Amino acid sequence: MGGTGVYRIATRTNNGNVMNSDPFLIAGDGVVKFFEPEEQLEEVILFAKYHILRGSLSIRMRGGVFEGANEPGFQSPDTLHLVTEIPIRLTNTVYTNPPSSYRYVRYKGGTNSFCNVAEVGFFTDINDSIPLKGKIIGTPGSKNNNGRNDYTKVFDNDPYTSFDYKERDGGWSGLDLTKPHTIKKIVYTPSNRDNFIRKGDKYELFYFKNNWVSLGTQIAVSDSLLYSNVPKGALLYLRNWTRGNDERIFSYIDSKQFFW
């Protein structure tokens, strides 16, 4: 036994299984760690209801780059931002300090990424809420050439549609802004399977203490949920009552969700 699973000891009877322990993990060194809710409460910020790294599309954004140029072919682009970490939330914001202004801006996928990205917005001011508009440009073609996941999906204002380029490498999607602009902020959404927190959906958070105990329901007003009454050390479970089936138990350690 071991690995990344959570266990409980049970006795099989004619009437079904009788649980004999709290949930626990077995670490690589054989140490058993029980999930025992503490009296101390903590504040948690949740970004997802399901494991966003295992089998995730978000991982494909690592190594991608946002670029600006004044040639339509991006012969000598400047790097605005390099994605070095896997995005852990639906909406990600970065601030830039470019050396110039640019007529052409784009997101270019990294190695083996199929240029998977759902949404990108470029802004001239960090306080702007409406992204720049322009002619959508990019590499034509999508997976199976079905036309449903081409480069135009990156600028359709829908975080649940995405670009899925027909080749592993070389894909990009961008804008011709018609005249140079200084880019001070970029907001982007990774391709996803709709397991991030969705604005407007109803959620309920539970912790385990003999049985699942509710910590209350919320209607999401952004891409995150805030709960301030969570027992430390507890095993947690987030239910979306509005849609979807993918949900996993998790723990909250060092301000991060760890799914099991």
TABELJO-V663726 format. One line per field, one symbol per residue. ss: DSSP state (H for helix, E for strand, L for the rest). phi: phi as a letter, one per 40 degrees, with the letter a starting at -180 (. if undefined). Layout:
BEGIN
ss->???
phi->???
END
This chain:
BEGIN
ss->LLLLLLELLEEEELLEEEELLLLEEELLLLLEEELLLLLLEEEEEELELLLLLLLLLHHHHLLLEEEEELLLLLLLLEEEEELLLLLLLLLEEEELLLLLLEEEEEEELLLLLLLLELEEEEELLLLLLLLLLLEEEELLLLHHHLLLLLHHHHHLLLLLLLELLLLLLLLEEEEEEEEEELLLEEEEELLLLLLELLLLLEEEEEEELLLEEEEEEEELLLLLEEEEEEELLLLEEEEELLLLLLLLEEEEELLEEEEL
phi->.igbcbbacbbcbcchcbcbaccabbcccgccbccbdcccbbcbbbbabadcbcgccdccccgcacbbabbccfcbcbccabcbbccbacbbbbbbbccabbcbbabbcccfbffcacabbbbcbcccbbccbaccbicchadgfcgcbcccccbbgbcbbacbccbcbgcaaabccgacbccbabbbbcdabgbccbdgccbbbbbcagacbcbhbaccbacabbbbbcccgccbabbcccagbcabcabbbfgbcbcb
END
